[in-house]
Amino acid sequence: MPNGHSQRSPRILLGVAAASGRPNPWPTIGKLVAALVVTGILTAGLLLPYVGGLGLAARHEADKFLTTTCNLRESKPPQKTTLFANDGKTVIATLFSQDRQPVPLTQIPQQLQQALVATEDRRFYSHHGVDMRGLARSAVSTSGGSTQGGSTLTMQYVKQIRYYQAGKDVKAQQAAIDQNLNRKIEDAKCAIFIENTEKESKDDILTNYLNIAFFGENSFGIQTAAQTYFNKDVSKLTLPESAMLVGLLRAPSQYDPFQNPVAAKKRRNEVLQNLVAVGHLSQAEANKYMPQQVSLATTKAPVVREGCANANSSVKNVGFFCDYAVHWLETIGKISDPKLTTGGLNIVTTLDAKLQNSMQANVAATIPASSPMTAVLPAVDPKTGNVLAMATSKQYGINSSAKDHTHTSLPIFTEYSAQGASTYKLFPLLTALSTGLPLNWELQTAPNRDAAGRNGYLPSSCSTADLVTNGDAQEFYNVNENLTSATVKSSNTYFVGLVDQLLGCDLEPVVNMATKLGMKSLLQPSGDGRLTVKDTILQYQRPGELVLGDVGTSPLELAGAYAAIANAGKFNAPAPILSITDENKKDIRVLRSPGIEAVAPQVALQAVEILTGDTKFTGTSASQFQDWYNQGHSFVAGKTGTSVAVDPRSHLDTDKNASLWFVGMTPNLVATSAVVNFDHPNLAAAGLPGVADPASQAFGAYAAGVWLRALAPTLAQQPWQWPSSASAPGLPVRSVVGLDAASAKAQLAADGYKMAWLNPNSGAQGYCPSRILTGKIAYAGPQIAPQGATITVCASSGVAQRVYTPPVPKPQPKPTATRPTRGGGGGRSH
């Protein structure tokens, strides 16, 4: 009878298994069989041919199986993330762990679908997720260590999901593809769940499978495979091409047509023959295709264009910005690496591709990539903090040899390497202006002389009492300089004297000003590793280290600090991201910090008025801007810096120059120009075009020249005008100078203002140098502010700051006239 043979089959198979000493597979098969009965997929009658002789043990295993649920939850396969420039169209780079471009089934040729089903699962359209005949056939051989089929397309789809959901977990990946019965049973149960509980259609399963499957050569999904091997859209594939791709699924490496064209052809022909077997292709048609060689678009597999190293070459040298943006997303943006490389995100960055290309071309033409010095220019929009461009003289990537110094992938725009030098004078300048010091506040610049006969300034209030001298040989310093002239000439002695006499060397107000403006350089570990740079400066009272910028500095952070001044005192932390949408086009919040008022608007505008002097005579960068102004262009505000080179043997300061800095500001763009030897930041400057001896002849003005050449073509097209400090928002603040503290506080409160001491930790009295009566308010600022603002005050010490007054010349005796002798001729005075 028909069932007789079927009933004997299990016993025959069991006999073979027992005779060979292999494990008995049937209790495990029993689990699945029982599950199929419970789910109603198969009836008990239909199962009799498969379950004869299983016995009570099998039923026990089946009960155990039934208590286990499918723990797999479908999710979309890993998708590419795309970074765009700020126009939302220009692609910067794509990030992915799997190169995949999902397509709908309607774009996949019908013959490719037929070839897949004919080759991998001929009963795909008739079973309910599991093919019992195939599974039973594979059970014996699998239990003995070999592998056979038995997995339906739905089960293979389950396996693929498990694999990509394992992420980078190698053990989980291996477990997902292990060829053992337990894994097949789990896959089978999930296949049943997908088809019978989730009610997914066969078309959906086929679509998902073709979009998730691996086709070799870093190609995930049928669309990417079509492009990799044939450089065409999947919808354009011919039948032989479709057959070759289907053939890859069994063993992508073994049948790789780039590596094994003969094996690939043989496998393709097997797929064609499968189409003949199921009636979708005639033998004559198959015979026509089979002799044809596998024809590929290229002789080698195309390079996988993933990540910042393979960024869009039409946006020049954009790899640095890409790398910065990715790091920002992972740290500040809280987007994990798996999310970035699998989430299918569309990320619009702040990069202005046109500005990037212009700046990059000009910087590359100014300093060669082979120079030991590297020019780095990050540009920021001060109104938003958007990072607009990152241009540099080095190329992004890896050097080709030990002698090649033209490339780097280090974070040179953000790392704390070279010392920022006199660019840090911005922070004591703002501290002084915030306290109401007038722009003409004078100090004697070099009242002291050391044993070597050098003139300079020796702090009297600081525990670290090193003589400070002025280092720019291009400048002439007067005996007295004021806040404005000392800034534009970058007088070291004036600014050390300022914090010595104004603050009594309590440097905390200056440190606080810098940190409010985003200077995290001060929060980095100091040289001894126990304290931060900030703590070292404060604890050991090191005015030179702070005021003269002996601090490893991020060029981008410095641009952000100056950008706040260009933005009337409002600080917007530099950031590279505008928007993020997920694979479903839903917005993901961008975790950017809100802007804060770090400096009063009037103070910021006063600082701009002073710093425009840096680019004019007698400023330190005036020589670079002379032609710019002669052409009638708008005023640039800025500040130079030149760090001191250190002897690599003695580790002592030399009289040579090392890194060169300039931060330039306009109302709409702020950029740092740093010219640095990133391999040896404290080594004497060298290898700069146009300078015979950079170590002695190159100063911050050189960096200003790099800045202007990089940005002149852009800035010339957008003239601007700086607002006056007198136009700052708010009302004139009634002066409290000369009042006692209580009266000053009461008056300010009555006018709608708050009062704060310059440094509350130091007490009020004996704080600021002034001839005003001791204890009375000596300075208060700002002088224009909106109601509700805080007015910073300091009390008088009763003693004015040190200013050189030339001695009054002694009166010269008047010549006496000689009386003529009587009767003589007329006399003449001499």
Sequence and secondary structure as in RCSB ss.txt:
>XXXX:A:sequence
MPNGHSQRSPRILLGVAAASGRPNPWPTIGKLVAALVVTGILTAGLLLPYVGGLGLAARHEADKFLTTTCNLRES
KPPQKTTLFANDGKTVIATLFSQDRQPVPLTQIPQQLQQALVATEDRRFYSHHGVDMRGLARSAVSTSGGSTQGG
STLTMQYVKQIRYYQAGKDVKAQQAAIDQNLNRKIEDAKCAIFIENTEKESKDDILTNYLNIAFFGENSFGIQTA
AQTYFNKDVSKLTLPESAMLVGLLRAPSQYDPFQNPVAAKKRRNEVLQNLVAVGHLSQAEANKYMPQQVSLATTK
APVVREGCANANSSVKNVGFFCDYAVHWLETIGKISDPKLTTGGLNIVTTLDAKLQNSMQANVAATIPASSPMTA
VLPAVDPKTGNVLAMATSKQYGINSSAKDHTHTSLPIFTEYSAQGASTYKLFPLLTALSTGLPLNWELQTAPNRD
AAGRNGYLPSSCSTADLVTNGDAQEFYNVNENLTSATVKSSNTYFVGLVDQLLGCDLEPVVNMATKLGMKSLLQP
SGDGRLTVKDTILQYQRPGELVLGDVGTSPLELAGAYAAIANAGKFNAPAPILSITDENKKDIRVLRSPGIEAVA
PQVALQAVEILTGDTKFTGTSASQFQDWYNQGHSFVAGKTGTSVAVDPRSHLDTDKNASLWFVGMTPNLVATSAV
VNFDHPNLAAAGLPGVADPASQAFGAYAAGVWLRALAPTLAQQPWQWPSSASAPGLPVRSVVGLDAASAKAQLAA
DGYKMAWLNPNSGAQGYCPSRILTGKIAYAGPQIAPQGATITVCASSGVAQRVYTPPVPKPQPKPTATRPTRGGG
GGRSH
>XXXX:A:secstr
 HHHHHHHHHHHHHHHHHHHT    HHHHHHHHHHHHHHTSS HHHHHHHHTT HHHHHHHHHHHHT        
   B EEEE TTS SEEEEE SSB     GGGS HHHHHHHHHHH TTTTTSSS  HHHHHHHHHHHHTT     
  HHHHHHHHHHHHHTTT HHHHHHHH  SHHHHHHHHHHHHIIIIIS   HHHHHHHHHHH B STTBBSHHHH
HHHHHSS GGG  HHHHHHHHHHTT TTTT TTT HHHHHHHHHHHHHHHHHTTSS HHHHHHHTTS    S SS
      SGGG  TTSTTTHHHHHHHHHHHHHTS   HHHHHHB  EEEES  HHHHHHHHHHHHHHS TTSSSEE
EEEEE TTT BEEEEEESSEES  SSTT  SEE S TTT   SB GGGGGHHHHHHHHHTT  TT EEES  EE 
TT  EEB  SS SS   B    TT    SEEEHHHHHHHT HHHHHHHHHHHSTT  HHHHHHHHHTT GGGGSB
 TTSSSBHHHHHHHHT HHHHHTT SB  HHHHHHHHHHHHTTTEE   B EEEEE TTS EE       EE S 
HHHHHHHHHHHGGGGSTTSTTHHHHHHHHHTT    EEEEEEEEEE TTT  EEEEEEEEEEEEE SS EEEEEE
E SSSTTS     TT S HHHH  HHHHHHHHHHHHHHHHTTS      GGG SSEE    TTS HHHHHHHHHH
TT EEEES GGG STT B  SS TTSEEEEE SEE TT EEEEEEB SS                      TTS 
     
